[in-house]
Amino acid sequence: MHIRMSMIFLWILCQCFQYHLCCNIHDLEYDFGLKNLSMTIKKKEAIVTWDCDVPREKLSDVSYAIYLHWEYEMEVKGCGKEIVLILPDDLPTPICVQVAPVLHDKNCPNASEICLNPVYTGRNEMEENIQCITYNISSIKCTWTFAKNLPHETNFSLTLIQDATIIHCQQYAYDMEMRTGYCSFHDLTINYFENVLVMLSKKGSEDHVLKDYFKPADKELFNPPRNLTLTYLEDNVLLSWKPPHTQYDVSESCFIYQMEKNKELTSDVSNPHFINIETKCSVRIRVKGENICGMNENWGQWSEEISCGAPQEVDKTLIIFWIPFLVLSCFLITSTIIISLQYQRISKLFFPRIPQPKIFLDETQDYKTNTRSDPLFHILSTSETEDFITLQENN
C-alpha cells in the first residue's frame, strides 16, 4: 500500500515538475519562448514567423505547436522559419494564430497569439505580395504587385522599422503595365542580423496592406567576389579572389563560391582554386552565404568574365628574323636625325664649293687700278730722262 502511494506521489510530482518547466521556460539554460511573432496574409494563406534565443545546437530539440483560432494545425521544430497556413473560406475575422512551446511532448500554457484583419481596398483590389532584398552592402529594395482593378493614381507608402528606427522610403517607381511598385532604402545603418518590419500602406490610410518581416542578412544579394587574379604555373592556373564587401564582420568561411568555366558550373569552389590549362578558357565567380552564419543562401551577382586560357608561346624564329630588322631600323632612324641636324656642316665638308671661271675673272677685273690717276704715281716718277749708252767692246 505504501509503495503504491509512493508511486502515485512520484508521478504527480513529475507532472507538476514538467508543468513548472513549461510555465517557467525562462528558468531553463536557454530561453525558447517566442519573440517577434508576426503574420502576413496573402490571399488564402497566412505566413507566420517568430524568433527565439535557442542555441543552434539545441534547435532540433525545440518544438512549437501552431493553432488557428485555437484549433491545432501542426507542430514544427526550430524557429526563424516561415510557416504557411491555408485559410478556409468561412474563417471569421480577425484571423488569429496561436503558437505555444512544446516541452516533454506537452504543450505549455503560455502561448503567444497574433490577430490580423485582411485589408481589402475594394473588390479584387488587395495587394498580392511584397518582397525585399538587401543589395550593394547598405541598401534594401522592396517590390510589390497590386491588383488589376486598382486605380492608376493610387500611391503607396513604404516604411522600414527596426526597434526605435523608423525610415520612410523616398524613391518610389511604378510600372503600371506590370502592375508593380518599387522603392529602395539607401545608406542604411541598421543591424543586419536583427529583424526589420517593412509595412506597405496606401498614402493617407492607416490600414497596413502588406508586411514583410525579415533579417536583412537573410535576404542579402551579395556583390561579386573582388580582385579575381590568375597566376600561371607550369601545368595549371591558380585562380584567387577576395570575398565581397559586407556591412558587418563575417568570417570568410561563411561564404560559398560557385564557378562557371566555359559555361559549366562548379559549386563549393575553394579559394584559391587550380584550373587546368586549356587553349580557350573563360571563368567567372559568384557567392552565397552559409545558413549556419545566418546569411542569405541565394546566389549573388556574377563577377566579370575573365580569360584563363594558356598564354601564347612566341615563335623564336620570328625573334631571330626581327632582331636584325629592328637594329637596322634603329641605325637608319638615328642616322637620319644626325644628318638633318648637321646638314650644312656635312655638306661643306664632303662637297666644298668650286667657283666658276667667268665669275672669278669678273672678280679679278675689279682689282685693276689706274696707276696714272693715282696721286702717288707722281711722287715715284722723275722728271729726268735716262740716256741709254751703248758700250761696244773691241777685240
C-alpha positions in Angstrom: 0.0 0.0 0.0 2.8 2.4 0.9 4.6 1.5 -2.3 1.6 2.3 -4.4 1.0 5.6 -2.7 4.7 6.4 -3.2 4.5 5.7 -6.9 1.4 7.9 -7.3 3.1 10.7 -5.4 6.2 10.5 -7.6 4.0 10.5 -10.8 2.1 13.6 -9.6 5.5 15.2 -8.7 6.9 14.6 -12.1 3.8 16.0 -13.8 4.0 19.1 -11.7 7.7 19.5 -12.4 7.1 19.3 -16.2 4.2 21.8 -15.8 6.6 24.0 -13.8 9.1 23.9 -16.6 6.5 24.9 -19.2 5.3 27.7 -17.1 8.9 28.9 -16.3 10.7 28.3 -19.6 12.9 31.3 -18.8 14.4 29.3 -15.9 16.0 26.8 -18.2 19.6 27.0 -19.5 18.2 28.7 -22.6 15.0 30.7 -23.4 12.9 29.1 -26.2 10.0 31.5 -25.6 8.6 33.2 -28.7 9.9 36.6 -29.8 8.8 38.9 -32.6 5.8 36.8 -33.6 4.4 38.2 -36.9 1.9 37.2 -39.5 1.3 38.2 -43.1 -1.9 37.4 -45.0 -1.6 36.8 -48.7 -4.8 35.8 -50.5 -5.7 32.4 -48.9 -2.5 32.0 -46.9 -1.3 33.1 -43.5 2.5 33.3 -43.2 3.7 33.1 -39.6 7.2 33.8 -38.4 8.9 34.1 -35.0 12.3 34.2 -33.4 13.8 32.6 -30.3 17.1 32.6 -28.4 17.8 28.9 -28.6 21.4 27.9 -29.3 21.9 26.4 -32.8 22.9 23.0 -31.4 19.6 22.9 -29.4 17.2 23.9 -32.2 16.5 20.3 -33.2 15.2 19.7 -29.6 12.7 22.6 -29.6 9.2 22.3 -31.0 6.2 24.7 -31.3 2.5 23.9 -31.7 0.6 26.1 -34.1 -3.2 26.8 -33.7 -5.6 28.6 -35.9 -8.4 30.0 -33.8 -7.3 27.6 -31.1 -7.7 24.6 -33.4 -4.5 22.5 -33.7 -2.8 22.8 -37.1 0.7 21.4 -36.9 3.9 21.1 -34.8 7.2 22.4 -36.1 10.8 22.1 -34.9 13.1 25.1 -34.5 12.3 28.8 -35.1 13.0 31.5 -37.6 11.1 29.7 -40.3 8.1 30.9 -42.4 5.1 28.7 -41.6 2.3 28.8 -44.2 -1.2 28.1 -43.1 -4.1 27.6 -45.6 -7.1 29.8 -44.7 -10.6 28.3 -45.1 -13.1 30.4 -46.9 -15.5 30.6 -44.0 -12.8 31.7 -41.5 -14.1 34.5 -39.2 -12.1 37.8 -38.9 -9.9 38.8 -37.4 -7.7 35.9 -38.2 -5.9 34.7 -35.1 -2.9 32.3 -34.8 -1.5 30.9 -31.6 2.0 29.5 -31.2 2.9 27.5 -28.0 6.3 25.9 -27.0 6.3 22.2 -26.6 8.3 20.7 -23.8 8.5 16.9 -23.0 5.7 16.3 -25.5 3.4 18.6 -23.7 2.1 22.0 -24.8 3.0 24.8 -22.4 0.1 27.0 -21.4 2.0 30.3 -22.1 1.2 30.6 -25.8 1.7 33.7 -27.9 -1.2 35.0 -30.1 -1.4 37.3 -33.1 -4.5 38.5 -34.9 -4.8 40.4 -38.1 -7.6 41.6 -40.3 -7.1 41.1 -44.1 -7.2 44.5 -45.6 -9.1 45.0 -48.8 -9.1 48.2 -50.9 -12.2 47.1 -52.8 -13.3 44.2 -54.8 -10.3 42.3 -56.2 -8.0 45.1 -55.2 -6.0 43.5 -52.5 -2.2 43.9 -52.9 -0.8 40.5 -53.6 2.8 40.3 -52.2 5.8 42.3 -51.2 9.4 41.1 -51.5 12.6 42.8 -50.2 16.2 42.2 -50.9 19.4 43.6 -49.5 22.0 44.7 -52.1 25.1 47.0 -52.5 26.0 46.4 -48.9 23.7 49.1 -47.3 20.6 49.2 -49.5 17.2 47.4 -49.4 14.9 47.3 -52.4 11.3 46.2 -52.0 8.9 45.2 -54.8 5.2 44.6 -54.7 2.4 43.9 -57.1 -1.1 45.2 -57.0 -4.4 44.1 -58.4 -5.6 45.0 -61.9 -8.6 46.9 -60.7 -6.6 49.3 -58.5 -6.8 52.9 -59.8 -3.6 54.2 -61.6 -3.5 57.2 -59.3 -3.1 55.1 -56.2 0.1 56.0 -54.2 1.7 53.8 -51.6 3.8 54.5 -48.5 6.6 52.1 -47.5 8.1 52.2 -44.1 11.0 50.2 -42.6 11.1 49.7 -38.8 13.8 48.2 -36.5 13.4 48.9 -32.8 13.3 52.7 -32.5 14.5 53.3 -36.0 11.7 54.3 -38.5 12.7 55.1 -42.1 10.2 56.2 -44.8 11.1 55.3 -48.3 11.6 58.3 -50.7 12.3 56.7 -54.1 9.1 55.2 -55.5 8.7 53.9 -59.0 5.7 52.2 -60.7 5.3 50.0 -63.7 1.6 50.2 -64.5 1.8 47.7 -67.3 3.3 45.1 -65.0 1.2 46.3 -62.0 4.4 46.6 -60.0 5.7 49.1 -57.5 9.3 49.6 -56.4 11.0 51.5 -53.6 14.6 51.5 -52.2 16.2 52.4 -48.9 19.8 53.6 -49.2 22.8 54.1 -46.8 21.1 52.1 -44.0 22.8 51.9 -40.6 20.8 49.1 -39.1 21.6 45.7 -37.5 21.7 43.2 -40.3 21.1 40.2 -38.0 18.0 41.7 -36.3 14.6 41.6 -37.8 13.2 44.6 -39.6 9.5 45.2 -40.4 8.6 46.6 -43.8 5.0 47.9 -44.0 3.2 48.9 -47.1 0.1 51.1 -47.0 -1.8 53.5 -49.1 -0.9 57.1 -48.6 -3.4 58.8 -46.3 -4.6 55.5 -44.9 -3.8 53.9 -41.6 -4.5 50.4 -42.8 -1.4 48.4 -43.4 -1.9 46.5 -46.6 1.2 44.2 -46.6 4.0 43.4 -44.2 7.4 41.8 -44.7 9.3 40.7 -41.6 12.9 39.5 -42.1 16.5 39.8 -41.2 18.4 41.9 -43.8 21.3 39.4 -43.7 18.9 36.6 -44.7 18.0 38.4 -47.9 21.3 39.9 -48.9 22.1 39.7 -52.6 25.9 39.6 -52.5 28.1 41.6 -54.8 30.6 39.6 -56.9 33.9 38.5 -55.4 36.6 41.1 -55.7 40.1 41.1 -57.2 40.0 38.0 -59.4 43.6 37.1 -60.1 45.2 34.5 -62.4 48.7 33.1 -61.7 50.1 30.9 -64.4 52.1 27.9 -63.2 53.9 25.2 -65.1 50.9 22.8 -65.5 47.9 24.8 -64.4 46.5 28.2 -63.5 45.8 29.4 -59.9 42.7 31.5 -59.6 42.3 33.6 -56.4 39.9 36.3 -55.2 38.6 38.2 -52.2 35.1 37.9 -50.6 32.6 40.7 -51.3 32.3 43.6 -49.0 29.6 43.4 -46.3 28.2 45.9 -43.8 29.1 43.5 -41.0 32.1 41.5 -39.9 31.8 37.9 -41.0 34.3 35.0 -41.3 35.4 34.1 -44.8 34.3 30.5 -44.1 30.7 31.8 -44.1 30.9 32.2 -47.9 30.2 29.5 -50.5 31.5 30.1 -54.1 30.4 28.9 -57.4 32.5 29.0 -60.6 31.4 29.0 -64.2 34.1 27.8 -66.5 33.3 27.6 -70.2 29.6 27.6 -69.4 30.0 24.7 -66.9 29.1 25.2 -63.3 31.2 24.0 -60.3 29.9 24.5 -56.8 31.7 24.7 -53.4 34.9 26.1 -55.1 37.7 26.7 -52.7 39.8 29.9 -52.7 42.3 29.7 -54.3 41.4 27.2 -57.0 43.5 25.4 -59.5 42.4 25.4 -63.2 43.7 23.1 -65.9 45.4 25.0 -68.7 43.3 24.9 -71.9 43.6 26.7 -75.2 40.4 28.6 -74.6 39.1 29.3 -71.2 36.7 31.9 -69.6 35.7 31.9 -65.9 33.5 33.9 -63.5 32.6 33.6 -59.8 29.6 34.3 -57.6 29.0 33.8 -53.9 26.2 33.0 -51.4 26.1 32.7 -47.6 26.2 29.8 -45.2 22.9 29.1 -43.3 24.8 28.4 -40.1 26.1 32.0 -40.3 22.6 33.5 -40.6 23.3 34.7 -44.2 21.4 34.5 -47.4 21.6 31.2 -49.2 20.7 32.6 -52.6 23.4 33.1 -55.2 24.6 36.7 -55.6 25.8 38.5 -58.7 28.3 37.1 -61.2 31.7 38.7 -61.5 33.1 39.9 -64.8 34.2 37.1 -67.1 38.0 36.8 -67.4 40.1 34.7 -69.7 42.1 31.8 -68.2 43.5 30.3 -71.4 47.0 29.1 -71.9 49.4 32.0 -72.7 50.5 32.1 -76.3 54.1 31.0 -76.9 56.3 33.3 -79.1 58.0 31.7 -82.1 61.7 32.0 -81.7 62.3 32.0 -85.4 60.3 35.2 -85.6 62.5 36.8 -82.9 65.7 35.9 -85.0 64.1 37.4 -88.0 63.0 40.6 -86.3 66.2 41.4 -84.4 68.4 42.4 -87.4 65.5 44.4 -88.9 65.0 46.3 -85.7 68.7 47.0 -85.4 68.9 48.3 -89.0 65.8 50.4 -88.4 67.2 52.0 -85.3 70.5 52.8 -87.2 68.7 54.4 -90.1 66.5 56.5 -87.9 69.5 57.7 -85.8 71.5 58.5 -89.0 68.6 60.4 -90.5 68.3 62.5 -87.3 72.0 63.3 -87.2 72.2 64.3 -90.9 69.1 66.5 -90.6 70.7 68.4 -87.7 74.2 68.7 -89.2 73.3 69.1 -92.9 75.2 72.4 -93.6 78.4 71.3 -91.9 78.4 67.9 -93.5 77.7 69.3 -97.0 80.6 71.8 -96.7 82.9 69.0 -95.5 82.2 66.5 -98.2 81.0 68.8 -101.0 83.1 72.1 -101.0 82.1 74.9 -103.3 84.1 75.3 -106.6 83.8 78.8 -108.2 83.2 79.2 -111.9 86.0 80.7 -114.2 83.8 83.5 -115.6 82.8 84.6 -112.2 86.5 84.5 -111.0 87.6 86.7 -114.0 85.0 89.3 -113.2 86.1 89.4 -109.6 89.8 89.9 -110.6 89.0 92.8 -113.0 87.6 94.7 -110.1 91.0 94.8 -108.6 92.8 96.6 -111.5 93.7 100.2 -110.8 94.7 103.2 -113.0 98.2 104.0 -111.7 98.4 107.2 -113.6 95.5 108.7 -111.9 96.9 107.7 -108.6 98.5 110.7 -106.7 101.4 108.6 -105.5 102.4 107.9 -109.0 103.9 111.4 -109.5 106.0 111.1 -106.4 107.6 107.9 -107.6 108.2 109.3 -111.1 111.3 111.5 -112.0 111.5 114.5 -114.4 114.8 113.5 -115.9 115.1 111.2 -118.8 117.5 108.4 -118.8 120.1 108.2 -121.5 121.0 104.8 -122.8 124.7 104.3 -123.5 125.8 101.6 -125.7 129.2 100.1 -125.0 131.0 98.1 -127.6 133.9 96.0 -126.7 136.8 95.9 -129.2 138.8 92.8 -129.5 
